[in-house]
Amino acid sequence: MAAGPALRLAAARPHAATGSSRHLAARSPGNASGGSRKGRGGSRKGRGGCAGDVAGRAAGGGGCGGGRAASRGGSKMLPTTSLNSRSQGNGVLSPRDAARHTAGAKRYKYLRRLLHFRQMDFEFALWQMLYLFVSPQRVYRNFHYRKQTKDQWARDDPAFLVLLSIWLCVSTVGFGFVLDMGFFETIKLLLWVVFIDCVGVGLLIATLMWFISNKYLVKQQNRDYDVEWGYAFDVHLNAFYPLLVILHFIQLFFINYVIISDSVIGYFVGNTLWLIAIGYYIYVTFLGYSALPFLKNTAILLYPFALLIMLYLISLACGWNFTKMLCSFYKYRVK
């Protein structure tokens, strides 16, 4: 009889074990399926993060890896970033980067493209010429993009210079025709306009503005923050183009019939065109240097407007005809 309870207890234990195992088995599928669902959800999140990473790289820096890429490239992309931020860990540029950023390398690349017309973007250069009249700010906004993508402010495509040279030739031939010059006289005038009026004066003005801006207008005197000489020359070309169109193209239609005459209307129209052309030159030059974020007090470049207006009023009061003086000077130079 004593063995009866023991046998009953032993018989009950397998039953309890079986029940507990069934209970665990009943719970385990839910846990397993829940875990698998969580795993699948986690994998989806992981794939979403990777997709976000890919999308971020395509959008310019979003997602997992986009932030790292943006942080690595951020110092390169900002226009005001100094060269030190793109240096190696010891603060020195790699030989390849140092060679690529030298003025000689940029000049070589520019002159090399000058001999390959297929590599020039003439459509974009025409767009710039149009917007120099309509909205010059948009042209200099593109200089910002060039700094962000190619790490230089100056143009690396000579298409604008080529088209400007064509404009010079066409307008100068028209000028020679209006002034009744011969073939060789027109050629002399063309050479004078190209190499003296445009290139020679441009080199002088660009060098002067390059020196003044780096000496007196830079916020922080640092060799990493300076105005490129090529950019100063580009600013001159941008400002010279509207002046060329106004004085060497639009004015041609009024020279023989209105401006050359000794009437008040003649020197009023001629001097007004000179006022607009030189005023546009000053304004486009101001926009060019004010677009550089590391320059200060660029508003002083607008001060010549006061002198220009005073000279314009004095010329009207005294009866000076600037266009007539220019025509006489051109005829004297080509003799």
Summary of the structure (lengths in Angstrom):
residues: 335
radius of gyration: 36.4
end to end distance: 147.1
largest distance: 148.2
contacts: 944
relative contact order: 0.07
helix: 80%
strand: 1%
